Amino acid sequence: MKIAFCLHNYFPYGGMQRDFIRISRASQEKGNDIRVYTFSWEGEPVPGFEIVIVPRKGLSNHSRNINFSKWVSKHRAKHPVDVVVGFNKMPGLDYYFAADVCYAEKTRREKGFFYKLTPRYRSYMRAEKSVMAPTAKTHLLVLTEKQKADFQCHYHTQNSRIHMMPPGIDADRFRELPKRSSQKIQQLRRKLGVSTENFLLLQVGSDFRRKGVDRSLKAIAVLPEAIKSRCTFVVVGEDNPQSCKRLASQLGLQDRIRFFYGREDINDLMIAADLLLHPAYQEAGGIVIIEAIACGLPAMVSGTCGYAPYVTNSGCGEVLAEPVTQDALNEALAEALFNDTLRKQWRDSAKSYLQQNNLYQLAERASAIIIKGGVRANP
């Protein structure tokens, strides 16, 4: 079969993008041809993928997204495919991978009446309804029970169209972790200016505002000086760091923080780090949480994260109750850094959980559902 994957932008370091590349590659390995529709592709092309760059037309994000779906529809009419999989909400999908939260629920919780009068709101709601409504034919690949509940609350989406996905990380990458030498990890810490008696705090994720980098900075800023002076905070992700740098400067942390657009050694960073901070304001899943567990890295996450229950179940860190307050994060971070025994317990629990649970199934499961659906539609 020929399978088309649609996502607005591809770059190597986003969580959604990493899920996309694993699922599309798994589908390719089963003998299917892969086409990708996207506004932009950063990084090396995947051998065998047909990458179609969609013209970026429109003055706003929502108008560009509308034009994206229209352009793809016209292109598909001339160059047909058997199955269409979307990683962004848009009409015409056979499968939607729910990498984002329910927009209707997010609006209900965060926005006022007048926001619902804007063209942006109406556009995003039309796109979501085209995927979720009972009259739609799109099947949903859903990451968490919270997503499923929100979709069904607002749209009454049928159970038969919803497929729950297990978490999934790159098995080959993470099974190599035991081979990492302590010498290599200590060398990485030294390169970042972190000695063995100091703390390396790590946050990974694009869209710094949504991932709560400001919360992390404020929590570090109020640590007792004896602890704060031993902290280096490394933030990795695709975003403009200028607003975070300004906040760090206002908080007196400009010498304690480092930003990286993206790194190929995220696994090594996670092994080298002492604690993952992920106090996100909004996070449908949070694959970085699963990756931290695989690396044995203790994690401190907000309860809104779809994968937060894995932190609880594995005992590898702390989940901050919603609604998260800055005081709660401040206290939890201070306790974690003061308590060496607690961090060791969290690290040991993560390693034990990994030995007993399979965290590598998402790509295989999603690919199997997509291909099976394509076979039914094209007997």
DAMO-V25779 format. One record per backbone hydrogen bond with DSSP energy under -0.5 kcal/mol. CO is the residue of the C=O (numbers start at 1). NH is the residue of the N-H. E is the energy in kcal/mol with one decimal. If there is no record, write none. Layout:
co->CO nh->NH e->E
co->CO nh->NH e->E
//
This chain:
co->1 nh->3 e->-0.5
co->1 nh->33 e->-2.8
co->2 nh->82 e->-2.6
co->2 nh->83 e->-1.4
co->3 nh->35 e->-2.6
co->4 nh->85 e->-3.3
co->5 nh->37 e->-2.9
co->6 nh->87 e->-3.0
co->6 nh->88 e->-0.5
co->8 nh->39 e->-2.4
co->8 nh->40 e->-0.8
co->10 nh->42 e->-2.4
co->11 nh->14 e->-0.9
co->14 nh->18 e->-2.2
co->15 nh->19 e->-2.0
co->16 nh->20 e->-2.5
co->17 nh->21 e->-2.4
co->18 nh->22 e->-1.8
co->19 nh->23 e->-2.5
co->20 nh->24 e->-2.8
co->21 nh->25 e->-1.8
co->22 nh->26 e->-2.2
co->23 nh->27 e->-2.0
co->24 nh->28 e->-2.2
co->25 nh->29 e->-2.6
co->26 nh->30 e->-0.6
co->27 nh->30 e->-0.6
co->27 nh->32 e->-1.3
co->28 nh->31 e->-2.2
co->33 nh->3 e->-3.1
co->34 nh->50 e->-2.7
co->35 nh->5 e->-2.9
co->36 nh->38 e->-0.5
co->36 nh->52 e->-3.6
co->37 nh->7 e->-2.2
co->38 nh->54 e->-2.7
co->40 nh->10 e->-2.4
co->46 nh->49 e->-2.2
co->49 nh->51 e->-0.8
co->50 nh->36 e->-3.1
co->50 nh->52 e->-0.6
co->51 nh->53 e->-0.6
co->52 nh->38 e->-2.1
co->52 nh->54 e->-0.6
co->55 nh->57 e->-1.0
co->60 nh->64 e->-2.3
co->61 nh->65 e->-2.4
co->62 nh->66 e->-1.9
co->63 nh->67 e->-2.2
co->64 nh->68 e->-2.0
co->65 nh->69 e->-2.0
co->66 nh->70 e->-2.0
co->67 nh->71 e->-2.6
co->68 nh->72 e->-2.5
co->69 nh->73 e->-2.2
co->70 nh->74 e->-2.1
co->71 nh->75 e->-2.4
co->72 nh->76 e->-2.7
co->73 nh->77 e->-1.5
co->74 nh->78 e->-1.1
co->75 nh->79 e->-2.1
co->83 nh->4 e->-3.1
co->84 nh->94 e->-2.2
co->84 nh->95 e->-2.0
co->85 nh->6 e->-2.9
co->86 nh->97 e->-2.8
co->90 nh->93 e->-0.6
co->94 nh->139 e->-2.7
co->95 nh->86 e->-3.0
co->96 nh->98 e->-0.7
co->96 nh->141 e->-2.9
co->97 nh->99 e->-2.3
co->102 nh->106 e->-2.4
co->103 nh->107 e->-2.6
co->104 nh->108 e->-2.0
co->105 nh->109 e->-2.0
co->106 nh->110 e->-2.2
co->107 nh->111 e->-2.4
co->112 nh->116 e->-0.7
co->113 nh->116 e->-1.1
co->114 nh->117 e->-1.6
co->115 nh->118 e->-1.7
co->118 nh->122 e->-2.0
co->119 nh->123 e->-2.5
co->120 nh->124 e->-2.5
co->121 nh->125 e->-2.4
co->122 nh->126 e->-2.0
co->123 nh->127 e->-2.0
co->124 nh->128 e->-2.2
co->125 nh->129 e->-2.8
co->126 nh->130 e->-2.0
co->127 nh->131 e->-0.6
co->128 nh->131 e->-1.1
co->128 nh->132 e->-2.7
co->129 nh->133 e->-2.0
co->133 nh->136 e->-1.8
co->139 nh->96 e->-2.6
co->140 nh->142 e->-0.8
co->140 nh->163 e->-3.0
co->141 nh->98 e->-2.6
co->142 nh->165 e->-3.3
co->144 nh->148 e->-1.7
co->145 nh->149 e->-2.6
co->146 nh->150 e->-2.3
co->147 nh->151 e->-2.8
co->148 nh->152 e->-2.3
co->149 nh->153 e->-2.1
co->150 nh->154 e->-2.0
co->151 nh->155 e->-2.5
co->152 nh->156 e->-1.4
co->155 nh->134 e->-0.6
co->158 nh->161 e->-1.5
co->159 nh->162 e->-1.6
co->161 nh->140 e->-3.4
co->161 nh->163 e->-0.5
co->162 nh->164 e->-0.5
co->163 nh->142 e->-2.5
co->167 nh->361 e->-0.9
co->167 nh->362 e->-0.9
co->169 nh->171 e->-0.7
co->170 nh->174 e->-2.1
co->171 nh->175 e->-2.2
co->172 nh->176 e->-0.6
co->173 nh->176 e->-0.6
co->174 nh->177 e->-1.1
co->176 nh->179 e->-1.7
co->177 nh->180 e->-2.4
co->181 nh->185 e->-1.8
co->182 nh->186 e->-2.6
co->183 nh->187 e->-1.9
co->184 nh->188 e->-1.8
co->185 nh->189 e->-2.2
co->186 nh->190 e->-2.4
co->187 nh->191 e->-2.1
co->188 nh->192 e->-1.4
co->189 nh->194 e->-3.1
co->190 nh->193 e->-1.4
co->193 nh->195 e->-0.6
co->195 nh->198 e->-1.4
co->199 nh->201 e->-0.6
co->199 nh->232 e->-2.2
co->200 nh->274 e->-3.0
co->200 nh->275 e->-1.2
co->201 nh->234 e->-3.0
co->202 nh->277 e->-2.9
co->203 nh->236 e->-2.6
co->207 nh->211 e->-2.0
co->208 nh->212 e->-0.5
co->208 nh->213 e->-2.1
co->209 nh->212 e->-1.1
co->210 nh->281 e->-2.5
co->210 nh->282 e->-1.3
co->212 nh->216 e->-1.8
co->213 nh->217 e->-2.5
co->214 nh->218 e->-2.3
co->215 nh->219 e->-2.0
co->216 nh->220 e->-2.3
co->217 nh->221 e->-2.3
co->218 nh->222 e->-1.1
co->220 nh->223 e->-1.4
co->224 nh->227 e->-1.8
co->224 nh->228 e->-3.0
co->225 nh->229 e->-2.3
co->227 nh->230 e->-1.8
co->228 nh->231 e->-1.8
co->230 nh->199 e->-3.4
co->232 nh->201 e->-2.8
co->232 nh->234 e->-0.6
co->233 nh->258 e->-2.5
co->234 nh->203 e->-2.4
co->235 nh->260 e->-2.5
co->236 nh->205 e->-3.0
co->237 nh->239 e->-1.0
co->238 nh->207 e->-0.9
co->239 nh->241 e->-0.7
co->241 nh->245 e->-2.8
co->242 nh->246 e->-2.3
co->243 nh->247 e->-2.1
co->244 nh->248 e->-2.7
co->245 nh->249 e->-2.3
co->246 nh->250 e->-2.4
co->247 nh->251 e->-1.9
co->248 nh->253 e->-3.7
co->248 nh->254 e->-0.6
co->249 nh->252 e->-1.2
co->253 nh->256 e->-2.4
co->253 nh->257 e->-0.6
co->256 nh->233 e->-3.6
co->258 nh->235 e->-2.9
co->260 nh->237 e->-2.4
co->265 nh->269 e->-2.4
co->266 nh->270 e->-2.5
co->267 nh->271 e->-2.1
co->268 nh->272 e->-2.4
co->269 nh->273 e->-1.9
co->275 nh->202 e->-2.5
co->276 nh->278 e->-0.5
co->276 nh->300 e->-2.7
co->278 nh->280 e->-1.8
co->278 nh->302 e->-1.6
co->283 nh->306 e->-1.6
co->285 nh->307 e->-2.5
co->286 nh->289 e->-2.1
co->286 nh->290 e->-0.8
co->287 nh->291 e->-2.3
co->288 nh->292 e->-2.0
co->289 nh->293 e->-1.9
co->290 nh->294 e->-2.1
co->291 nh->295 e->-1.4
co->292 nh->296 e->-0.5
co->292 nh->297 e->-2.9
co->293 nh->296 e->-1.3
co->296 nh->298 e->-0.6
co->298 nh->276 e->-2.9
co->299 nh->318 e->-2.0
co->300 nh->278 e->-2.7
co->301 nh->320 e->-3.2
co->302 nh->305 e->-1.6
co->305 nh->308 e->-1.8
co->307 nh->310 e->-1.5
co->307 nh->311 e->-0.6
co->308 nh->311 e->-1.4
co->308 nh->312 e->-1.5
co->309 nh->313 e->-3.2
co->310 nh->314 e->-2.0
co->311 nh->315 e->-1.2
co->311 nh->316 e->-1.2
co->316 nh->299 e->-1.6
co->318 nh->301 e->-2.2
co->318 nh->320 e->-0.6
co->320 nh->303 e->-2.2
co->325 nh->329 e->-1.8
co->326 nh->330 e->-2.8
co->327 nh->331 e->-2.5
co->328 nh->332 e->-2.3
co->329 nh->333 e->-2.7
co->330 nh->334 e->-2.2
co->331 nh->335 e->-2.3
co->332 nh->336 e->-2.2
co->333 nh->337 e->-2.2
co->334 nh->338 e->-2.0
co->335 nh->339 e->-1.7
co->338 nh->340 e->-1.0
co->339 nh->343 e->-1.7
co->340 nh->344 e->-2.1
co->341 nh->345 e->-2.3
co->342 nh->346 e->-2.4
co->343 nh->347 e->-2.4
co->344 nh->348 e->-2.6
co->345 nh->349 e->-2.2
co->346 nh->350 e->-2.1
co->347 nh->351 e->-1.9
co->348 nh->352 e->-2.2
co->349 nh->353 e->-2.5
co->350 nh->354 e->-2.2
co->351 nh->355 e->-1.5
co->352 nh->356 e->-0.9
co->353 nh->356 e->-0.7
co->353 nh->357 e->-1.1
co->357 nh->359 e->-0.7
co->359 nh->169 e->-1.3
co->361 nh->365 e->-2.6
co->362 nh->366 e->-3.1
co->363 nh->367 e->-2.4
co->364 nh->368 e->-2.1
co->365 nh->369 e->-1.9
co->366 nh->370 e->-2.4
co->367 nh->371 e->-2.6
co->368 nh->372 e->-2.3
co->369 nh->373 e->-2.3
co->370 nh->374 e->-2.1
co->371 nh->375 e->-2.3
co->372 nh->376 e->-2.0
co->373 nh->377 e->-2.1
co->374 nh->378 e->-1.6
co->376 nh->379 e->-0.6
//
